[in-house]
Amino acid sequence: MRARAAALLAALVVAAATPVPTAPAVAATPVPLVDSYFDWLVASHDGVRNGLRRDIEHVHGDQLAIAGRTCTTASPCTIGGPRQSTAACTSLQFISVYLDQRAAYEQRSLSSVETGLVDEFAGAVLAHRLAKDPNAPKIFDDAVASTPDGQLRYFTSFGNAACGEALLAAHQATGTAGYLDAAVGIGEFLLRMQDPRAYYLTYGVHPFVDALGQPTTPPGGYVDQISSWSNLYSTISTWNLTAIAFMQRLQTAVAPPDNRYGQSAATARQFLTTGLQLGADWYTFDFDSPATSQNRVVAQSAYRADCRDNRWHRKGSCTYTDGRIAGGTLGTDMIEYGLAGLYDHERQLNGASSAAAAVTTLYTTYTSLPGWHTASASDPLDCVDDTASGAVDPYYPPDNQGATPTGDARDYDPHLSFGGFFRLTPPNENAEAKYYDIVGFGILAELREELVPAKFAAGYQRLQQADRQDALYALLDRSLAAMFLPTRDADDLDGDSDTTEHLCKGTRGTLPVAHNGLGILKAVGYAATR
């Protein structure tokens, strides 16, 4: 233990100057998963902590050229690598919980180096906030922007809930009052996103209208997103159930006498749970808004979220048939975050057994849905391995979560995540499931450990036995260092005006590591990893 502590101190000193190798060798003595994740997140690549970057994207294919260079599997072209606050906040939460639990296990307080590391990540997170103008209060005051760059920034309820949880964890680990104050600021932002009407009445606008176009009250959830121009986007997603868990935890931490955070969580839960029960991704509200460029309500039409009908939907469809949602695709992460948020909120109020009961029916429903893994013959560029192309079998009887696989080693393993991408209609494009497998395991770890402990244990064992790349553990021989998604060049990355050509997009992500580590720490605790 002392040797490891000394190694950590050395690593923190040199991390900013030492690049992380793409594929480090497997250690002779296996390092516990949570330690590997911590080491990877605090290490630096290109001068940026891995835990502060969202991803590095690559596109490749023999017919794709960017800046005069052909992008290939062996030599992919780097496109971006943005910093993103949700990833940074999840890293901050994992690092805070990890260091806090480790210090408790070792029966000591955090060292100055460890608190300094938490401070560094927290500072990077809070740098995403815009400077406040006390003479012109904004709906997004105290909120954390998705990215720190650009003239126009976006503030999401989902991302801010993640940042609020992280700041509460940082406060728990370090005792720094400023982190609790920042979390309270995010709580106030979420209250405004639950009922933003007052911020639009000045312009003669009521953001919520009923079927007859008359003003109505908001439905109770948190609106997904607002820009720094105060343009409010007209969707409310099921993954904002993560915000109810944060708001309840904030209520406990600060205990305002009016119970405003707890009441907000209860109201949002009642509304958002309806979406999970309907098998929906998001709700789109109808609105009235002037045709100005700023300070208005807008539709998020890029995701076909412009239904404007005060109803729940799946991505890509506004259709209802015989009074029921029809068409579209059901997003994995929205469901998993939603279930985890619902479980967390109920557990805070009434304990683990009650929380399990609250999600059992929903969990059974979703794990029984058919899913299509995507390492298949329809993969346009064989993004994974063309020697293994062909049909895959996601079914593990009797409930798609069984102990015995029915396919081969390349098939989708629902012990880790229960869906990859759910496709409720035949897919036009495929997408790799590995990213969602690893993120999903972490998101659902506590829920599964309580609900289906044998299956949680099987998934945990799979992760510990998997090959290692960049401290990311993947399915069998697959590496998250090459999470390639077959897609199309919709953004015309190569400038040839062809937005229909196929390409592969690869991700080396922070979220799989941080979420996986958090799930392990919450489900089994640091001591159980020793």
N, C-alpha and C positions, 0 to 999 in steps of 0.2 A: 504494500500500500504506500509506504514512504517513497519507494522507487518510482511508483506511478505519479505521486504528487510532485516529485522533483522533475520528472519528465514533462509534466503539465506546465510547470513554471517555465522551463526552458522553451517549450513549444509556444507559449504565449509571448515570450520575448522575441522570438524569431519569426513568428507566423506571418507578420506583415511583409516580410521580405522573401519568404520561401514559397515558390510555387508548389501546388499540389500535383503530384504525378497523375497522369490520366488513369493508369491501372496499377496501383501499388501491389506488391507481392503479398500473398497471404502470410500472416505471421505464423511462426512455428507453434506458438501457444495462442489459441484463439482468444481474441479480445471480446469481452461482452458487448453485445449490440449497442447498448446505451453509451458505452465508452467510445466505441467506434464512431457513433453518430456525433457525440460531443467533439471528438478530435477533428472530425471533418468540418463541422460547422464553424469552429473557431480558427481553422487554418485559412490561409489566404491564397487566392489565385488572381494573378494580374493586379495585385495591390488591393483587392477587395475581399473581405471575409466571405467565405462561402455562405455563411448564414445570412448575409445581407443581400445576396443576389437571388433573383427568382429562377433564372435559367440561362442557359446558353443555347441558342437555337442554331441548327445547321440545316442546310438544304443540300441535297446531292442528287445526282443522276447524270448519266453520261450526256444527256441532251440539254442540261441546264448549265448556263454560264453566267457568272456574276462578276462584274468589273473585268471582263475579259478572261476570266479563269473558269475552267470547267470544274464543277463541284462533283466529287466522287465520294464513295464510301470511305476510301483510304485517306482522302484529303477533302473533308467537307468544308463548305464555306460558312464562315461565322456571320450570322445575321442578328445583330443586336446583342442582347445579354443585359436586359434592363434590371435595375434595382426595383423592388416592389415591396410595399410596406406589409402586405399580408404575410409574405414569406419571412420578412425580417421580424415581424411580431411573433410568428409561430416559433422562430428560432429563439427569440428572447424568452418566450415562455418556457420552452424546453430547457434552455441553459439555466434559467432561474430555478426551475423545479429540480433539475439534475444536481446543481451545486448545493441547493438547500437540502435535498435528501442525502446527498453524499456526506455533507458536513454532519448531519444528524447521525448517520450511520457510523461515522468516525468519532462521534461524540466531541465535536469541536465547533467553533464559530467559523464563518467564512473568513478567509484570509483577505488581505487588502488587494491582492492580485485578482482574486475571484470576484470581489465586489466591484473592482475596476472593470472587469470584463462585462458584468451585468450593466454597469453604468455606460460602457461604450456602446453596447447594443441598444440600450434604452435611449441614449442620446441620438443614435442613428434613426431610431423610430420617430422620436419627437421632432427631428429635423424635417419630417414630412408635413408638419403643420404650417399653414400660412400665418404670417404675422397678423395679429388682430388689430383692427382699427376701432377703438372704443367709441368713436363718434358714428360709426356705421356698422353696427352688429350684423353679422351674417348668420344664416342658418347653419353653415358649416364651421362656425367658430369652435375651436378646441378639437376639431376632428382631424384625423390623420389622412392625408391624401394617398392615393394608390401609388403614385410615383412622385419623386421629388423634383422632377424636371418639367419644363414646358410652361408656356404661358397659361394654358388651360389645364386645370387639374380636376381630378374626380375623387369624390369621397363616397365610399360605399358603407352601407350598414353592416354587411357581412365582414368586410375587412376591419372596420372599426371595432366590431365586437371581438375579433381576434386580438386587436391591439389592446383593447381594454383588459382582456384576460391576461395578456402578457404583462401589462403594467401592474396589475394586481399581484401577479406572481413575483415580479421584480421587487415590489414593496414588501411582500412576505419574506423574500430572501434577504433583503438589505435593510429594511426598515426605513428607507428613504421616503419622507412624507410627500415629496414632489411627485412621486410615481402614483400615489393614491389620488392626489389632486388631479393629475392628468387623466386617470381613469374616470374620475367624477365628471370631468369635462366631456369625455366621450359618452358617458351616460346621459348627460344633458343634450348632447347632439342627437342621440337616439330618440330621446323624448320628442325632439322637434321633428325628426323623420317619421315619427308615428302619427303626428298631427301637424303638418306643415302649413295649414291654412293661413295663419296670421302673417306669414312671410309673403303672401301673394295677394292679399286683400288690398294692399296699397295700390296695386296695379289694376284693381277692378276685376281680379281673377279669383275664382273659387276652384281649387285644383281637383275637387271631386264633384262629379255630377251624376245624377241617376239616369234611368233609361229615358226619361222625358227631358233631360238636359237641365234639370233643376238642381240647385246646390244640395249636397248631402254630406253626411259625416264620413270620415275615413273609416275603412273596414277594421282597423286594429293592428295590422302588421306594420313593419318598418319599410318605408319606401326604399328601393334598392340603392339608388345612386343620385347624387347631385353634383353638378360641376361648380367650379369656382366662379362661373357666371351666374350662379343661382338657378341654373336650368335643372329642374327636377324631372327624373325619368319615371315613366308611368308603370313600373312593375314592382311587385312585391313577391319575393321568392321564398320557397320553403326552407332554403338553407339559412334564412334569417332566424330560424329557431335557435341558432347558436347565440343570438343576441338575448334571448330570454334567459338562457343559462348565465350569461354575463351579468345581466341586469339583476337577477336574483342574488348573485354573488356580491355585486356592488351594494345591494340593499343590506346584506348582512355586514359588509365591511364598514359602512358609514351610518346605517340605521337612521335615516331621516324620519322625523316623526310622522310625516304625511304618507310614508310608505310608497312614495311615488315610483321608485324603481321596481319594487316588487309588484305593484299594481300594473305598471306598464308591461312587465313580463307576463302576468296572468292574462291580460287582455290580448297581447300578441299571440300567446300560446293558443288561446281559444280559436282565433282566426286561422293561424298558420297550420295548426293540426288538421284543419279541414282539407288543406291542400294535400297533405300526406295521405289522408284517408281516400281522397279521390284519385290518387296516383298521378299527381300533377307536379309540374316544375314551378310555375309561377302564376300569379294573378295579375291581370291587367285592368287598371281602373280607367273609367272614362273621365275626361277632363275638358275644361274650357280654358283656352289660353290665347292671348293676343299673338299676332304674327310678328313679334319682335325677336331680335337675336339673343336677348338676354332676359333673365328674370321671368321665365315662363316654364310651363310644363311641356315636356316633349315625349314622344314615343321612341322607344328603343327599337326601331324598325330593323336594325341590322340582325336582330335575333327573332324577327317576326313577332315582336312583342307589341305590335301596334293594333291589337284586337279592339281595345277601347270599349269593352263590353261589361266590365265589372264581373268577370268570371275567371275561373281557374283554367289553365291550359298546359299542354306539353309543348316543348320547343318545336317550332316550325309549323304550327297549326293553330288556327282559330276555330276549328270545326267542332261542332257538337252534333251527334246523331242520336235521335230518340231521347234527347235530354241528357246524354252522357258524352264525356270527352271522347273525341275521335281523332285519329291521326297524330302526327308528331312523334318525337322521340323523348324518352324519359332519361334525364341526366343522372348519372350515378352519383356524383359528388353532392348534388343538391339533396338527394335522398339520404345519403349517409350522414352528412352534416345535420340534416333535419332530425333524423332519428337520434343521433347522438345528443343534440341540443335538447330534445324532448326528454330523453332519459336523464340527462344531467339536471335539468330543472326539477323534475319530479323527485330525483334522489335527494337533492338539496332540501326539499320540503318534507319528504316522507320516508326516505331511506331506500336502500338498494332493492329490496323485495318489491316495494310499490313501484319503483322505477321500471323494473323488469316487467311487471304486469302491464304497465302503461304502454309498452312498445312491443309486447310479444306478438300480438295479432298482426301489426304492421310488419314486423320483421319476418314473420312466416310468409306473409303475402309477397313481399319483395324478393325473398330468397327463392320463391317458387316461380318467379318470372323467367321466361327463356332469355338467354343472352347469347350473343354471337361474339366469340373471340375473333381476333382479326388477323392472326398470323396464318392467313389462308391464301388460296389460289387467286382470290380477287384482289389481293394486295398489288397495286399497280406497278410498284418498283421493287417488290420483294424486300421490303424495308428491314425485315429481320434476317431471314436466311432462306434463300430459294430452295435449298436442299430439304427443307422441312415444310415447304408449302403444301397446302391441301386442307381438307376439311378438319375442323377441330370439334371436340365434344365438351361442352361446358357442364354437362349434367352429372351430378353426383347423387344418386337416389338415396333415400326416397324424397328428399326435399331440396335437392340441389346443394346440399351441404353435408352429404354423407361421408363416411370414412373411406370408402373404396372407390377409386376413380374408375370410370368406364372407358376412358380414352387412353392416349399415349402420353409420354412425358412432356410433349409440347402443349398439351391442352390446358385450358383455363382452370385454375384451382380456386374454387370459392371458399376454401379455408382462409384465404387471405382477404379477399374482397368479394362481395356477392354479385358483382355485375359487370365489371369492365364498363362498357357502354350497354345499357339496355336498349334494344331496338324493338319497338312495338309495331313498326311497319318495316317492310323490307328496306335495308339501308342502301342509299345511293353511294355513300363513301364509307370506308371503314376507318377505324382508329385503334391504335394499339392500346391494350388494356393494362400493360405493366405499371404505368404511372398510377392509374386508379387502383390497381391491386395493392400497391404498397401504401399509398395514402389512405385507402379505405381500411386497411388493417389497423392503422393507428387511430383513425377516427372512431372506429367501432370497437376498439379493444376492450374498454371497460364494459360496454354493453354485452359483448360476446362472452367475456369472462364470467359475467353473472348469468347470462341467459343460456349459453351453450358452452360451458367450460371445456369440455373435451375437444370441441372444434377450435376454440381459441388456442388450446394447448397444441393442437396439430399445426395450426398456422404459425405459431411462435416457433415450433420446432423446425418447420420448413424454412423460415427466415434464418435461423441460426445455422442451418446446414447449407444454405445457398452460397454460390460463388460470390466473391467480394470484388467490387470495383468502386473506387472513390468512397469507400466506407458505405456504399449503398448496397443493400442486399435485395436480390431480385428473385424471380421465379427460376428455380433449377439453374440452367446454364445461362440464363438471360441476365444482362447487366443494365441497370438503370443509367449507366453512363452512355448508353446508346438506345434511349427510348425513342425510337423512330415512329412517327405517325405518318401514314400515307395521306396526302391531302392534295390540294391544287394550288397553283400560284395565283390565288385570287388578288393578291396585292401587287402583282407584276414585279416581283423582286428583281428579275433580270432585265426589265425594261424593254421587252420585245412586244408589248401590247397584247400578248396572249395570256389571258387570265384563266384558261381552261386546262393548261398543261399540268401533268402530274409532277409532284415532287415529294420528297420525304423531309419531314421536320423532326429533328432530334432534340431532346431536352436533357440537360443535367440539372436536376432541380433541387431546391432547398426543401420544399414542402414535404416530399416523401420522407426525407431524413427526419425532419423535425416532428412531423406528425407520428411517424412510426415510433420514435423515441418517447414522445409524450404518452402515446398509448401504452407502451410497456411500463413506463414509470407510474402511470395512473392505475394500471391493471394489476401489476405484480409488485411494484415498488423497487427502489434501488437495491435494497438489501437482498431481495430474491434473485438478483442478477449476479451476485458474488459467487 
